[in-house]
Amino acid sequence: MKTINFVLSGLGGQGILFMTKILAMTAQNKGFNILGAETHGMAQRGGSVVSHLRIGDARSSLIRAGAADFLISLDESEAYRYLPYLKKGGMLFANAGARAFPDSKVVEYLDQMQIKPRAMEAGKTAMELGSPKSTNLAMVAFYSAFGVGPLDADDLRATVDSISPGPFKKMNLKIFDTCHEFGRKMNLED
Amino acid sequence: MKEEFLLGNGAIALGLMEAGCQILTSYPGTPSSEILPEVVRFSKAANLNTSIEWSVNEKVAFDNAFAAAISGKRAACCMKMVGLNVAADSFMSSAYIGNIGGLVIISCDDPGPHSSQTEQDSRLMARLGKIPVFDPSSPEEAREMIKTAFDLSEEFQVPVMVRPAIRICHARQNIQYGILESNLTKADFKKEPTRWASTPKFRFIQHKALNEKHLKISEKFNTLTPYNMHNLKSKTSYPFGVVTGGIPSSVVQDLFEEYERIDIPILKLGAPYPFPEKLADEFMDACDKVLVIEETDTVIEYMLRDKRKTLGRLSGHVPMEGELVPEKIEIVLNKALGDCGLAPLSDSDNGLEAFDLVGGLELPIRKPTLCPGCPHRASFYSIRKALPKAIFPSDIGCYTLGSNLGVVDTVLDMGAGITMASGFWNAYIQDDVKKPIVATMGDSTFFHSGTTGLINAVYNDSRFLLVILDNHITAMTGMQPSITQGDRVDGRKGNPISLETIVKGCGVDYIKVLDPYDTKNMIQEVKDAYAHVNDPDGGIAVIISRHPCVIGFKETAIPEKIEVLVTEDCDDCGFCHLRFECPAMVRNEETEKTEINPVLCVQCGVCLQICPKDAVEKV
């Protein structure tokens, strides 16, 4: 199959690696080959953190600038920072307020590249549901609502179900379902 | 069969266990740090008898592994590439002497650099030490190469290096594996002084024997598929070919597949040294021009003898510094293809326009910083408060980030916090200037290479204050246990070593132990210690600033949580977030006052002591 490339970005401490794990495990369970590239070490201390995930039969773990199918970002600034990785026609999912997003300075570029940006206030939603550290999970659920890429929403949800430890399972699934539903409505309106 | 989405370092660990590595030693350093913990995990899960240790430094790790190997066991040591510098003395000697059981050195490179002082290429060290080297192109290949490396090491009785770059170490790949079994080879050291303790006369003979081994290994490397191979069609000549290895070879193969460029042949050299001369000659003979794409230096490029045919770093086609990320490789290929009159891979601008656009957005600069509640932040605050005009030589660890706080003036290598302090003293005292100098160093770095410098400084009567930042852990590289705590990596108890005893043993009489969370006390102690340094009858003073890492000891590091708020007295001076740089203190753009971010705040309460306007209060 053609390799599908995900770039996941955010800040140190936001759980980018956990988000990568949900996508990777889901892909692995479907029998796909997967490759990833992570940020470790000094850059993790409050810095900009990025994770590459490639589903398919690629050899190199890094995604080339201009070759990502999807960019999912846990922070608005970190979404812009990794914008050059998205290919023409790629999709951008950001944890941001829908009204002010995207920044007027990038609108022209997005149009020219036929990149449709989609935003959800995932951090706020996660906090309102009682788990401010679950922004990562919220964004995976939001992404899953658009039915794009090789991973189905049901499979992603099943992964969240299987890897959430007992006391967090109910909360995690609630966040997943709420954010998936938000995305589903947004997708219908499009 | 099990399948895991393994970290590259996990794949290396798996390879070590599959190869029957019995002894593994290491000192942590990005990007190598996860290899040893992954070996612990595999070893425990399969109930193997592997002996695993965090050594005090890389040289110690190397020597321990070497002794095991000459006793007939399979041994490995792993480190980051600058760690190999520390082990270089032993490393250079080891190939002459050779080994009995396989000895594999895993030296992890950091092109970029992402988390290192240099971008040095371990393959050059291998060449200098006359040690055969493998350069994996994927985690899966790294795992396979470890086994090949052990076999080669035993066949030729020579240590072998595997050099994974950071994109192997911190890549992840789904990898399947079967049952792991213990290697039960017993230690059996056979005395042979002319070999194991050889004098220069015998070293000459050993050198000659080593050179003969190299010819044979080079011969073997000519046909060592799939690590070394080309895809030339017989009796075909090509205007252009690519010679590559390691990570760049994966990128090049991906690019040629994506752009369907079967017209360009590739010579992949995953085992570049001793150089597979015949294989390279075949390739050079078939191509009018070749482009060498390797990371990070010019190892293959120098070994290809026909320079007029060769494009690469020396011809200006490949950048001399920085990581060869895929878009850069595409740019390099497009330029070289154009220069050879061939069609480029694409007309893509490789994101250049977008990078320019993003550069103009003035996105927040996210420099790494110490964690909220980090005891180092409190230490640095007090040191600067007490002796603002001092020179601050520092060292390598989380506390290097003290540069943001203006209390780290120099970082050279592990241990240089102390040796540069004595060096600064000597430089100034020659001019009769008693320059205040405060060196900082973490506990793990002090054990790694602090003591020799301290003994030297005491002996030669240098004068400075050394603050040992003792957080009970090696934090930056992923919370490896500290020698002072006596916990070993496999969960067994070790014998803890007291910092105070070691410092006293180095000849220092003035030793104070304190908790940096009490900044008032620390400021006074730093002043008092400096008075001792300055006293003609005084000497070097050492303060052990002791408080557990707030990440490594989450439950116990802050026994008394103090919830704080910022009052109306805040006049937006910014000291707490700009100078003290606590990530939990953020400026509210609307109120133009500082606020506490409750998600980040760990309630250490140190900010109560540092606000210049006394605008932080307990809730």
HADDOCK unambig.tbl for C-alpha pairs under 7 A between the chains (distance, minus, plus):
assign (segid A and resid 33 and name CA) (segid B and resid 174 and name CA) 6.39 0.50 0.50
assign (segid A and resid 34 and name CA) (segid B and resid 173 and name CA) 5.69 0.50 0.50
assign (segid A and resid 34 and name CA) (segid B and resid 174 and name CA) 5.87 0.50 0.50
assign (segid A and resid 35 and name CA) (segid B and resid 171 and name CA) 6.95 0.50 0.50
assign (segid A and resid 35 and name CA) (segid B and resid 172 and name CA) 5.38 0.50 0.50
assign (segid A and resid 35 and name CA) (segid B and resid 173 and name CA) 4.59 0.50 0.50
assign (segid A and resid 36 and name CA) (segid B and resid 171 and name CA) 5.21 0.50 0.50
assign (segid A and resid 36 and name CA) (segid B and resid 172 and name CA) 4.60 0.50 0.50
assign (segid A and resid 36 and name CA) (segid B and resid 173 and name CA) 6.42 0.50 0.50
assign (segid A and resid 37 and name CA) (segid B and resid 167 and name CA) 6.78 0.50 0.50
assign (segid A and resid 37 and name CA) (segid B and resid 170 and name CA) 5.94 0.50 0.50
assign (segid A and resid 37 and name CA) (segid B and resid 171 and name CA) 4.22 0.50 0.50
assign (segid A and resid 37 and name CA) (segid B and resid 172 and name CA) 6.14 0.50 0.50
assign (segid A and resid 38 and name CA) (segid B and resid 170 and name CA) 5.58 0.50 0.50
assign (segid A and resid 38 and name CA) (segid B and resid 171 and name CA) 6.19 0.50 0.50
assign (segid A and resid 41 and name CA) (segid B and resid 30 and name CA) 6.01 0.50 0.50
assign (segid A and resid 41 and name CA) (segid B and resid 115 and name CA) 6.22 0.50 0.50
assign (segid A and resid 41 and name CA) (segid B and resid 476 and name CA) 6.47 0.50 0.50
assign (segid A and resid 41 and name CA) (segid B and resid 477 and name CA) 6.10 0.50 0.50
assign (segid A and resid 42 and name CA) (segid B and resid 115 and name CA) 5.73 0.50 0.50
assign (segid A and resid 42 and name CA) (segid B and resid 368 and name CA) 6.67 0.50 0.50
assign (segid A and resid 42 and name CA) (segid B and resid 476 and name CA) 6.81 0.50 0.50
assign (segid A and resid 43 and name CA) (segid B and resid 368 and name CA) 5.92 0.50 0.50
assign (segid A and resid 45 and name CA) (segid B and resid 368 and name CA) 4.95 0.50 0.50
assign (segid A and resid 45 and name CA) (segid B and resid 369 and name CA) 5.72 0.50 0.50
assign (segid A and resid 45 and name CA) (segid B and resid 370 and name CA) 6.72 0.50 0.50
assign (segid A and resid 45 and name CA) (segid B and resid 371 and name CA) 6.86 0.50 0.50
assign (segid A and resid 46 and name CA) (segid B and resid 368 and name CA) 5.33 0.50 0.50
assign (segid A and resid 46 and name CA) (segid B and resid 369 and name CA) 6.09 0.50 0.50
assign (segid A and resid 47 and name CA) (segid B and resid 366 and name CA) 4.96 0.50 0.50
assign (segid A and resid 47 and name CA) (segid B and resid 367 and name CA) 5.70 0.50 0.50
assign (segid A and resid 47 and name CA) (segid B and resid 368 and name CA) 4.97 0.50 0.50
assign (segid A and resid 48 and name CA) (segid B and resid 366 and name CA) 6.15 0.50 0.50
assign (segid A and resid 58 and name CA) (segid B and resid 254 and name CA) 6.39 0.50 0.50
assign (segid A and resid 59 and name CA) (segid B and resid 138 and name CA) 6.95 0.50 0.50
assign (segid A and resid 59 and name CA) (segid B and resid 250 and name CA) 5.21 0.50 0.50
assign (segid A and resid 59 and name CA) (segid B and resid 251 and name CA) 6.98 0.50 0.50
assign (segid A and resid 59 and name CA) (segid B and resid 254 and name CA) 6.33 0.50 0.50
assign (segid A and resid 60 and name CA) (segid B and resid 247 and name CA) 6.90 0.50 0.50
assign (segid A and resid 60 and name CA) (segid B and resid 250 and name CA) 5.00 0.50 0.50
assign (segid A and resid 60 and name CA) (segid B and resid 251 and name CA) 5.32 0.50 0.50
assign (segid A and resid 61 and name CA) (segid B and resid 171 and name CA) 6.07 0.50 0.50
assign (segid A and resid 62 and name CA) (segid B and resid 326 and name CA) 6.90 0.50 0.50
assign (segid A and resid 63 and name CA) (segid B and resid 326 and name CA) 7.00 0.50 0.50
assign (segid A and resid 64 and name CA) (segid B and resid 326 and name CA) 4.99 0.50 0.50
assign (segid A and resid 64 and name CA) (segid B and resid 327 and name CA) 5.12 0.50 0.50
assign (segid A and resid 65 and name CA) (segid B and resid 327 and name CA) 5.73 0.50 0.50
assign (segid A and resid 65 and name CA) (segid B and resid 350 and name CA) 5.83 0.50 0.50
assign (segid A and resid 65 and name CA) (segid B and resid 351 and name CA) 5.43 0.50 0.50
assign (segid A and resid 66 and name CA) (segid B and resid 350 and name CA) 6.16 0.50 0.50
assign (segid A and resid 66 and name CA) (segid B and resid 351 and name CA) 5.61 0.50 0.50
assign (segid A and resid 77 and name CA) (segid B and resid 363 and name CA) 6.14 0.50 0.50
assign (segid A and resid 80 and name CA) (segid B and resid 358 and name CA) 6.53 0.50 0.50
assign (segid A and resid 81 and name CA) (segid B and resid 358 and name CA) 6.01 0.50 0.50
assign (segid A and resid 84 and name CA) (segid B and resid 351 and name CA) 5.17 0.50 0.50
assign (segid A and resid 84 and name CA) (segid B and resid 354 and name CA) 4.90 0.50 0.50
assign (segid A and resid 84 and name CA) (segid B and resid 355 and name CA) 5.85 0.50 0.50
